[in-house]
């Protein structure tokens, strides 16, 4: 099963990158380089160290934003999931945050917090936190009532029900929401660098586009995708390791 999943992922990558190479050779646009040209540019910015300096800037708001979103989002999701009043009050707020056009909110954040790290962290949180909160709340509400009733019948305290029944049952879905939040956080981090101040990877993208160095521009974008895929696969591996008995929808070979 694991090897088949790996083969399918590699095949998927081969199809995507092969199609990219063909589209670049046609070409579909003068501003669309081939995959090999992009890969060559990625190697060049890696060897000269510029990509590492860029990610040193990009990872600051990303890591801070995701850490805040994970801690505050799971706590808020538990509160919303456990209290019907909190659900009525806070769920619509996070639904609106998830649906709101972030590009329209960025100028407001810049007016309030300036163009520094704070605004970028807020952008990451706005992207990541609603996903984590809503998934956590849904997971808590989906805990089988029979388990909670059984614990109550055995004189379990409220905190025991939360820690020993609700959290273990909801953990797989909470972790899945965390993965989705991390994915959204990556989008928020890059969007903040493109819309607020061109720093980090956003600076490479903006500068390369301004001088028509499209292979380098696409190389920076490709590096973001590869980093996000790597990070999400690590989280998926950790999720499967922690909740192996709760995986559904898979049939062992």
KEKE-3310 file (N, C-alpha, C; in steps of 0.2 Angstrom, whole numbers, plus 5000, padded with zeros to 4 digits):
npx = (5004:5009:5020:5014:5006:5017:5022:5012:5011:5024:5022:5012:5019:5028:5019:5014:5026:5031:5021:5022:5035:5033:5023:5031:5040:5032:5030:5018:5018:5029:5033:5033:5043:5052:5051:5064:5072:5067:5071:5085:5087:5083:5092:5103:5100:5100:5113:5120:5116:5105:5092:5091:5093:5082:5072:5074:5069:5055:5051:5049:5037:5028:5031:5028:5015:5008:5011:5004:4991:4988:4989:4980:4969:4965:4962:4951:4943:4939:4932:4921:4916:4912:4902:4886:4882:4894:4896:4886:4890:4903:4906:4900:4909:4922:4918:4916:4928:4935:4929:4931:4938:4955:4965:4958:4958:4971:4976:4970:4975:4988:4987:4984:4994:5006:5020:5027:5033:5022:5010:5011:5011:4998:4991:4994:4988:4975:4972:4975:4969:4955:4952:4957:4950:4937:4937:4941:4931:4920:4925:4924:4911:4906:4909:4904:4889:4886:4897:4901:4890:4891:4903:4899:4890:4898:4902:4912:4921:4919:4931:4938:4930:4932:4947:4949:4939:4933:4944:4953:4945:4942:4954:4961:4953:4955:4969:4970:4963:4973:4983:4977:4977:4990:4994:4986:4992:5004:5001:4996:5008:5016:5007:5007:5020:5020:5010:5012:5026:5039:5048:5060:5055:5045:5051:5061:5052:5045:5055:5062:5051:5050:5062:5060:5065:5060:5062:5069:5059:5049:5056:5057:5044:5041:5050:5043:5031:5037:5042:5031:5024:5033:5033:5019:5018:5026:5019:5007:5013:5016:5003:4997:5005:5003:4989:4985:4976:4965:4963:4953:4944:4954:4961:4970:4984)
npy = (4994:5007:5008:5008:5020:5029:5027:5031:5044:5049:5046:5055:5067:5066:5066:5079:5087:5083:5087:5101:5103:5100:5110:5121:5120:5121:5135:5139:5152:5166:5170:5158:5147:5132:5116:5111:5122:5130:5122:5122:5136:5135:5127:5136:5147:5141:5136:5149:5153:5163:5159:5153:5164:5171:5162:5163:5175:5173:5162:5167:5175:5164:5153:5159:5163:5151:5144:5152:5151:5137:5134:5144:5142:5128:5129:5138:5131:5120:5126:5132:5120:5114:5122:5127:5141:5148:5143:5148:5162:5163:5154:5160:5171:5165:5158:5168:5174:5164:5165:5177:5189:5189:5198:5210:5214:5216:5229:5236:5230:5234:5248:5248:5240:5243:5239:5229:5214:5210:5213:5203:5191:5192:5190:5177:5171:5174:5166:5153:5150:5150:5138:5128:5131:5128:5115:5109:5112:5105:5092:5090:5091:5080:5069:5054:5053:5043:5039:5049:5049:5037:5039:5049:5042:5034:5043:5052:5067:5083:5088:5076:5069:5077:5076:5062:5056:5065:5072:5062:5055:5065:5069:5064:5071:5084:5085:5083:5095:5104:5101:5106:5119:5123:5122:5132:5143:5144:5149:5161:5167:5169:5177:5188:5193:5197:5207:5216:5219:5217:5205:5191:5176:5181:5193:5188:5183:5195:5203:5196:5195:5208:5210:5202:5189:5175:5161:5161:5166:5157:5147:5151:5150:5136:5131:5135:5127:5114:5114:5116:5104:5095:5098:5095:5082:5077:5080:5072:5059:5059:5060:5048:5040:5043:5041:5028:5018:5024:5027:5029:5022:5015:5000:4987:4979)
npz = (5000:5004:4996:4984:4985:4985:4972:4964:4967:4962:4949:4946:4948:4938:4926:4928:4927:4915:4906:4908:4903:4889:4886:4888:4878:4866:4861:4874:4878:4878:4890:4898:4904:4900:4910:4912:4910:4921:4932:4930:4934:4947:4953:4951:4959:4971:4972:4973:4985:4987:4988:5000:5009:5006:5010:5024:5027:5023:5030:5043:5046:5042:5050:5063:5061:5059:5070:5080:5074:5075:5089:5095:5087:5088:5102:5101:5093:5100:5111:5103:5098:5110:5116:5112:5112:5110:5097:5090:5091:5086:5075:5063:5061:5058:5047:5038:5038:5031:5019:5014:5003:5003:4998:4997:5011:5015:5012:5023:5034:5033:5034:5048:5055:5048:5037:5042:5050:5058:5051:5041:5048:5053:5041:5037:5048:5046:5035:5039:5052:5052:5045:5054:5066:5062:5057:5069:5078:5071:5072:5086:5089:5082:5090:5096:5104:5113:5118:5127:5135:5141:5148:5157:5164:5172:5181:5177:5177:5169:5163:5162:5153:5142:5140:5139:5131:5121:5115:5111:5101:5092:5087:5075:5065:5069:5067:5053:5049:5054:5045:5033:5037:5038:5024:5019:5026:5020:5008:5012:5017:5006:4998:5007:5005:4992:4991:5002:5007:4996:5000:5004:4997:4989:4985:4976:4966:4962:4958:4948:4939:4935:4928:4918:4919:4918:4920:4933:4941:4940:4945:4959:4962:4960:4970:4982:4980:4981:4994:5002:4998:5003:5017:5020:5017:5027:5038:5035:5036:5049:5055:5050:5057:5070:5071:5066:5068:5066:5052:5038:5024:5017:5010:5015:5007)
capx = (5000:5014:5024:5009:5005:5023:5023:5007:5014:5029:5019:5008:5024:5030:5014:5014:5032:5032:5016:5025:5041:5030:5020:5036:5043:5028:5028:5011:5019:5036:5034:5032:5049:5051:5053:5071:5075:5066:5075:5091:5087:5082:5099:5107:5099:5102:5120:5123:5113:5100:5086:5091:5092:5075:5067:5076:5064:5049:5049:5048:5029:5025:5031:5024:5008:5005:5011:4998:4985:4988:4987:4973:4964:4963:4958:4945:4938:4937:4927:4916:4913:4909:4897:4882:4882:4900:4895:4882:4893:4910:4907:4900:4915:4927:4916:4917:4935:4937:4927:4933:4944:4961:4968:4955:4959:4978:4977:4967:4980:4994:4985:4984:5000:5012:5022:5032:5032:5015:5005:5012:5009:4991:4989:4995:4983:4968:4972:4976:4965:4948:4952:4959:4945:4930:4938:4942:4924:4916:4927:4922:4903:4905:4911:4898:4886:4885:4904:4901:4885:4894:4908:4895:4886:4903:4904:4918:4921:4919:4938:4940:4926:4936:4953:4949:4934:4932:4950:4956:4940:4942:4961:4962:4950:4959:4976:4968:4962:4980:4987:4974:4978:4997:4993:4983:4997:5009:4998:4996:5014:5018:5003:5009:5026:5018:5005:5014:5032:5043:5054:5060:5053:5041:5056:5063:5047:5043:5061:5063:5046:5051:5067:5058:5069:5055:5065:5070:5053:5045:5060:5055:5037:5042:5053:5037:5027:5041:5043:5024:5023:5037:5030:5013:5019:5029:5013:5003:5016:5015:4996:4996:5009:4999:4982:4985:4970:4959:4963:4947:4944:4960:4961:4977:4985)
capy = (5000:5012:5008:5010:5027:5032:5026:5035:5051:5050:5046:5061:5072:5065:5069:5087:5091:5082:5092:5108:5103:5100:5116:5126:5119:5123:5137:5142:5159:5168:5171:5152:5143:5124:5114:5110:5129:5132:5118:5125:5142:5134:5125:5142:5152:5137:5136:5155:5155:5168:5156:5152:5170:5172:5158:5165:5180:5170:5157:5170:5176:5158:5149:5162:5163:5144:5142:5155:5148:5130:5135:5148:5139:5122:5130:5141:5126:5116:5130:5132:5114:5111:5126:5129:5148:5150:5141:5154:5168:5163:5151:5164:5175:5161:5156:5174:5175:5159:5166:5184:5190:5192:5203:5216:5215:5217:5236:5238:5227:5238:5254:5247:5237:5244:5234:5224:5207:5209:5212:5197:5186:5192:5187:5170:5168:5174:5161:5147:5149:5148:5131:5124:5132:5125:5108:5106:5112:5099:5085:5089:5090:5074:5064:5050:5055:5037:5038:5054:5047:5032:5042:5053:5037:5032:5048:5055:5074:5086:5088:5069:5068:5081:5074:5055:5054:5070:5074:5056:5054:5071:5070:5063:5076:5090:5085:5085:5102:5107:5101:5111:5126:5124:5123:5139:5147:5145:5154:5168:5170:5172:5183:5194:5196:5200:5212:5221:5222:5211:5202:5184:5173:5186:5198:5185:5183:5201:5206:5192:5197:5215:5210:5196:5183:5170:5154:5162:5168:5150:5143:5153:5147:5129:5130:5135:5121:5108:5115:5115:5097:5091:5099:5092:5075:5075:5080:5066:5054:5060:5059:5041:5036:5044:5038:5023:5014:5028:5029:5026:5022:5012:4993:4984:4974)
capz = (5000:5005:4990:4978:4985:4983:4965:4961:4968:4958:4942:4946:4947:4931:4922:4928:4925:4908:4903:4909:4898:4883:4886:4887:4871:4861:4868:4875:4880:4879:4897:4901:4902:4901:4916:4913:4911:4928:4936:4930:4937:4954:4955:4951:4965:4977:4973:4975:4992:4987:4990:5008:5012:5004:5015:5030:5028:5022:5036:5050:5047:5041:5056:5068:5060:5059:5077:5083:5072:5078:5097:5096:5082:5091:5108:5100:5090:5106:5114:5099:5097:5116:5118:5107:5112:5106:5090:5086:5090:5083:5069:5057:5060:5055:5040:5034:5037:5026:5012:5013:4998:5008:4995:4999:5018:5016:5013:5030:5039:5032:5038:5055:5058:5045:5032:5045:5052:5061:5046:5037:5053:5053:5034:5038:5053:5043:5030:5042:5058:5051:5043:5060:5070:5059:5058:5076:5080:5068:5075:5093:5088:5079:5094:5097:5110:5117:5122:5132:5140:5145:5153:5162:5169:5176:5186:5174:5177:5163:5160:5160:5146:5137:5139:5138:5126:5115:5111:5107:5096:5087:5085:5068:5061:5071:5064:5046:5049:5055:5038:5028:5039:5036:5017:5018:5029:5015:5003:5015:5018:5000:4996:5011:5003:4986:4992:5007:5005:4992:5004:5004:4990:4986:4982:4970:4961:4960:4954:4942:4934:4933:4923:4913:4920:4920:4923:4940:4944:4941:4950:4966:4963:4961:4977:4987:4980:4984:5001:5004:4997:5008:5024:5021:5017:5033:5042:5033:5039:5057:5056:5049:5063:5077:5071:5061:5069:5064:5045:5035:5017:5014:5011:5015:5002)
cpx = (5004:5018:5020:5007:5011:5024:5018:5008:5019:5027:5015:5013:5027:5026:5014:5020:5033:5027:5019:5031:5038:5027:5025:5039:5039:5029:5021:5012:5026:5038:5033:5038:5047:5053:5060:5075:5073:5070:5082:5092:5086:5089:5104:5106:5100:5109:5123:5120:5108:5093:5085:5090:5085:5070:5069:5071:5057:5046:5047:5040:5026:5025:5027:5017:5005:5005:5005:4992:4983:4985:4980:4968:4961:4959:4951:4940:4935:4931:4921:4912:4909:4903:4893:4881:4888:4899:4891:4885:4899:4910:4906:4906:4920:4925:4917:4924:4938:4935:4929:4939:4950:4964:4965:4956:4966:4979:4975:4972:4987:4993:4986:4990:5006:5014:5027:5030:5024:5010:5005:5010:5001:4988:4989:4989:4976:4967:4971:4971:4958:4947:4953:4953:4939:4931:4938:4935:4920:4918:4924:4914:4902:4907:4904:4895:4886:4892:4903:4896:4888:4899:4905:4892:4891:4906:4910:4916:4921:4926:4940:4936:4930:4943:4954:4944:4934:4939:4953:4951:4941:4949:4963:4960:4954:4966:4975:4967:4969:4984:4984:4976:4986:4997:4991:4988:5002:5007:4998:5002:5017:5014:5005:5015:5025:5014:5007:5020:5036:5049:5054:5059:5049:5045:5059:5058:5046:5049:5062:5057:5047:5057:5066:5063:5064:5057:5066:5064:5049:5049:5058:5048:5037:5045:5047:5033:5031:5041:5036:5022:5027:5034:5024:5013:5022:5023:5008:5006:5015:5008:4995:5000:5005:4992:4981:4979:4964:4958:4957:4948:4950:4959:4968:4977:4986)
cpy = (5006:5013:5010:5017:5031:5032:5031:5043:5053:5050:5052:5067:5072:5067:5076:5090:5089:5086:5099:5108:5104:5107:5122:5126:5121:5130:5140:5150:5160:5169:5164:5147:5135:5122:5113:5117:5131:5128:5120:5131:5141:5131:5131:5146:5148:5137:5143:5157:5160:5165:5154:5158:5172:5169:5160:5171:5177:5166:5161:5171:5169:5154:5152:5162:5156:5142:5145:5152:5141:5131:5138:5144:5133:5124:5133:5136:5121:5120:5131:5126:5111:5116:5129:5137:5151:5148:5146:5160:5168:5160:5155:5169:5171:5159:5162:5175:5170:5161:5173:5185:5193:5198:5210:5218:5217:5225:5239:5236:5232:5245:5254:5245:5239:5239:5229:5217:5206:5209:5205:5191:5186:5189:5180:5167:5169:5169:5154:5145:5147:5140:5126:5125:5128:5117:5105:5106:5106:5093:5084:5088:5083:5068:5060:5051:5049:5037:5043:5052:5042:5034:5046:5048:5034:5037:5052:5063:5077:5086:5081:5067:5071:5078:5066:5052:5059:5071:5068:5054:5059:5072:5069:5069:5083:5091:5086:5092:5106:5107:5106:5118:5128:5126:5130:5144:5149:5150:5161:5171:5173:5178:5189:5197:5199:5206:5218:5223:5216:5209:5194:5181:5177:5191:5195:5185:5189:5204:5202:5193:5203:5215:5205:5190:5177:5163:5155:5163:5161:5146:5144:5150:5140:5127:5130:5129:5115:5108:5113:5107:5093:5092:5095:5085:5072:5075:5074:5060:5053:5058:5051:5037:5037:5041:5033:5019:5017:5029:5025:5026:5018:5004:4990:4979:4967)
cpz = (5000:4998:4984:4978:4983:4975:4961:4962:4963:4950:4941:4944:4940:4926:4922:4925:4917:4904:4903:4904:4891:4881:4885:4881:4865:4857:4868:4876:4880:4886:4901:4899:4903:4908:4917:4914:4919:4933:4936:4934:4945:4957:4955:4957:4971:4978:4975:4982:4992:4989:4997:5011:5011:5009:5022:5032:5028:5028:5042:5051:5046:5047:5062:5067:5061:5067:5081:5081:5075:5085:5098:5092:5086:5098:5106:5097:5095:5109:5110:5098:5104:5118:5112:5107:5108:5099:5087:5086:5086:5076:5063:5056:5056:5048:5036:5033:5031:5019:5010:5008:5002:5004:4996:5006:5019:5017:5020:5035:5039:5035:5045:5058:5054:5040:5035:5046:5054:5056:5042:5042:5053:5046:5035:5043:5050:5038:5034:5048:5056:5049:5049:5065:5068:5059:5065:5079:5078:5071:5082:5093:5086:5084:5096:5104:5115:5121:5128:5137:5144:5150:5159:5167:5173:5181:5183:5175:5170:5159:5158:5153:5141:5135:5137:5133:5120:5111:5108:5101:5090:5084:5078:5063:5062:5067:5056:5045:5050:5048:5033:5030:5037:5028:5016:5021:5024:5009:5006:5016:5012:4997:5000:5008:4996:4986:4997:5006:5001:4996:5003:4997:4986:4982:4976:4964:4958:4955:4948:4936:4931:4927:4917:4913:4923:4922:4931:4944:4945:4945:4957:4967:4964:4968:4982:4986:4983:4991:5005:5004:5002:5015:5025:5021:5024:5039:5041:5036:5046:5059:5055:5055:5069:5077:5066:5062:5067:5057:5042:5028:5014:5015:5010:5010:5005)
residu = (UNK:UNK:UNK:UNK:UNK:UNK:UNK:UNK:UNK:UNK:UNK:UNK:UNK:UNK:UNK:UNK:UNK:UNK:UNK:UNK:UNK:UNK:UNK:UNK:UNK:UNK:UNK:UNK:UNK:UNK:UNK:UNK:UNK:UNK:UNK:UNK:UNK:UNK:UNK:UNK:UNK:UNK:UNK:UNK:UNK:UNK:UNK:UNK:UNK:UNK:UNK:UNK:UNK:UNK:UNK:UNK:UNK:UNK:UNK:UNK:UNK:UNK:UNK:UNK:UNK:UNK:UNK:UNK:UNK:UNK:UNK:UNK:UNK:UNK:UNK:UNK:UNK:UNK:UNK:UNK:UNK:UNK:UNK:UNK:UNK:UNK:UNK:UNK:UNK:UNK:UNK:UNK:UNK:UNK:UNK:UNK:UNK:UNK:UNK:UNK:UNK:UNK:UNK:UNK:UNK:UNK:UNK:UNK:UNK:UNK:UNK:UNK:UNK:UNK:UNK:UNK:UNK:UNK:UNK:UNK:UNK:UNK:UNK:UNK:UNK:UNK:UNK:UNK:UNK:UNK:UNK:UNK:UNK:UNK:UNK:UNK:UNK:UNK:UNK:UNK:UNK:UNK:UNK:UNK:UNK:UNK:UNK:UNK:UNK:UNK:UNK:UNK:UNK:UNK:UNK:UNK:UNK:UNK:UNK:UNK:UNK:UNK:UNK:UNK:UNK:UNK:UNK:UNK:UNK:UNK:UNK:UNK:UNK:UNK:UNK:UNK:UNK:UNK:UNK:UNK:UNK:UNK:UNK:UNK:UNK:UNK:UNK:UNK:UNK:UNK:UNK:UNK:UNK:UNK:UNK:UNK:UNK:UNK:UNK:UNK:UNK:UNK:UNK:UNK:UNK:UNK:UNK:UNK:UNK:UNK:UNK:UNK:UNK:UNK:UNK:UNK:UNK:UNK:UNK:UNK:UNK:UNK:UNK:UNK:UNK:UNK:UNK:UNK:UNK:UNK:UNK:UNK:UNK:UNK:UNK:UNK:UNK:UNK:UNK:UNK:UNK:UNK:UNK:UNK:UNK:UNK:UNK:UNK:UNK:UNK:UNK:UNK:UNK)
# end
